[in-house]
Amino acid sequence: MMKGLSQRTRARGWRLAAVHALGLAPLFWLGINLAWGAYWVNPLQAAIQRSGDAAILLLLASLTCTPLSWWRGWVWIGRWRRTLGLYAFGYALLHVSLYVGVDYGLNWAWLGGEFGEKPYLWYGAGAFLILLLLALSSPRWIQRWLGKTWKHLHRWVYLGALLALIHLGLVVKGDPLKLRGDVWKPLLVGVGMGVVLGARLLRVVIRKLRQG
């Protein structure tokens, strides 16, 4: 019995290490490339772009945890959702901080003009505010305090993901609808989100059919 408990403990430890490694990998890779001078032309722009990419990819990974947890024996992966979601918020916070605090030097008048000229900023801001709200409500004691309201609140993550996807699609140079230019990132992320949301919708439909 003790041997079985020890094996499960080690398995949880390896899984925890894996999820943190996944969350920290983009930051490590960004740091290595900055140190090597891979982004010497415009390192700030590269850091802003890479942190934004990491945020949306980890958000997608977080959303993928729930459908994967439905597989027999994969219940444990559902516990990764919160951790990956917090990492996604961390990269989103880095992305916004670099853009607002470093690139624009907290010049709110200048930023206000940019919001008038660049619609993608509104979608990005909306996605960030949703992730901020979800991150603030993620502690266990807040979950207990909110009760069932917490689940309804955290369904907003899907709207946040959609806003982030639109933000990414408008930022890249090209036309996703005509498959022209640098559109592979929003297309891949869009396909991934479509699969995740499709799986959840299919599960809801199957449940209703069984109940009916």
N, C-alpha and C positions, 0 to 999 in steps of 0.2 A: 504493500500500500504506500509506504513512504517513498519507494522507488518511483511509483506512478506519479505521486505528487511532485517529486523532484523533476521528473521529465516534463510535466506540465509547466512547472515554474520556469525551467530553462526555455521551453518553447515560447512562453509569454515574454521572457527577456529578449530572445532573439527577434520576436515580432516587434517589440517596442523599439529595439535598436534599428530595425529595418525601416520603420515608419519615420523615425527621426532622421535617419540617413537620407531617406527620400526627401524629407522636408528641407534639409540643410544642403543637399547636393547643388541646387541652383546658386546658392550664395557662395559655396566653395568654388564652383566653376567660374562664377563672375569674378571672384577675388583673384583666382589664378590667372585669368585672361587679362585683368587689369594690371597685375604685377608683371606679366610678360610683355605688356605693351600691345596686346592684340587689338585694343580699341584706341590706339594712339591718336587717330584722326579726331575723334570726338568722344572721349571716355564718359563724359556726363550723359550724353544722349544714349550711349550704349547701356549704361547702368540703368537709366530710366526704362529703356525698352526691355531689357532682360528681366528686370524686377517685375514689370507688368506681365511679361510672358509667364514667368514663374507663378505669379498670383493666379492667373486664369487656368493654368494647367493643374495646379494643386487644388484649385476649386473644383475642377472637373474630376480629379482623382478622388476628392472627398465625396462628391455626388455618386461616383461609381461604387463606393463601398457598400451602400445599401443593397443595390441589385446583386452584387457578388455575395453578400451575406446570406442570400436566399438559397445558395447552393448548399447541399447537405455537407455538414462538417466545416463550413466556412463562416459560421456565426461570428467567430472572433474578429473577422475583418470589419464588421460593423462598428467596432470600437475605434477604428482608425479614422472614422469620419470627422469626429470632433477635432482630433489632433491635426489632421490635414487641413481642415477648415481654418484653424487658427494660424497655421503656417501660411495659408493663402492670404489671410488678412495681414499677416506680418509683411509679406512681400508687397501687398497693395499699399500698406502704410509707407513702406520704403519708397515705392514708386511715386506716391503723391508727395512725400516729403522732399524727394529729390527734385521733382518738377516744380512744386510751389516754393519750397524753401531755398533751393540752390539755384535752379535755372532762372526762376523769376524773382528771387531774393525777397519773397513775401511782399512784392509790389502788387497790392490788391487792385489798384486802378488799372494797371497793365493787364492783370489777369482778367478783370472784368471785360476789357476790350477783347481779349482772346475768346472768352465765352460767347461773345457776340459774333465772332467770325468762324469759330470752329465748333460745329454742333457735336462732334464726338466727345468734347469735354463734358457736356451735360450727361451723356450716357455713362461716362467713366465716373463722374461725381456721384451719380445715382447708385451705381454698383458699389462704390466705396462706402457710401453712407449705410447701405444695407449690410455690408460685411462688418462695418463698425458696430452697428446695432446688434448683430448676431454674436459678435465677439464679446461685447459687454454683457450679454445675457447668457454666455456659455458656462460660467461657474455653476457648480452643482447646487449651491445654496439658492442661487437665483432660479434655477430650474424648479427646485422644490417650491419656492415662493410663488412662482408663476403658475405652477400646476399644468393643466391642459392648455392654458394660453400659450405656454412656451412652445408647444408643438405647432400651433397655428402660426406663431411668430416666425419660427424657423423654416416654415414653408416659403417664406419670402426669399430664401436662398436661390430658388429657381428663377425668380424675377431678377435677382442680382446677377446670376449667371448669364441670363439673356442680355441684360444691359451691358455686361462686360464683353460679351460676344459682339454686340453691335459696335461698341467702342473700338474693339480690335479691328473689326471689318472696315470701319471708317478711317482708322489711323493708317493702315497699310497702304502702300502705293499700288494701285491697281483697281480692277473692277471684278469683285467676286462673282457677280452675276454673269459676266462674260468670260470668266476664267483668264483674265489678263493681269499681268503684273505679279507682285508679291502677295498672292492671295492664299497660299497653301496653309498658312497658320489659321486664319478664320474658318477655312473650309474644313480642316481636320478637327478643329475644336467644335465646329457646328455639327459635324457628323457624330462626334463623341457624345455631345449633349443630346442629340436626337435619339441615339441608341439608349442612353440612360433614361430619358424621359419616356421613350417608347416602352421600355421594360416596365417602368412603374405603372404606366397607363394600362398595359396588358395585364398586369397583376391585379389591378383594380377591377378590370372587366371580368377576369376569371373568377374573382371572389364574388362579384355580384351574380354571375351566372350560377355559381354553386349554391348561393343563398336562395336564389329564385327557384 
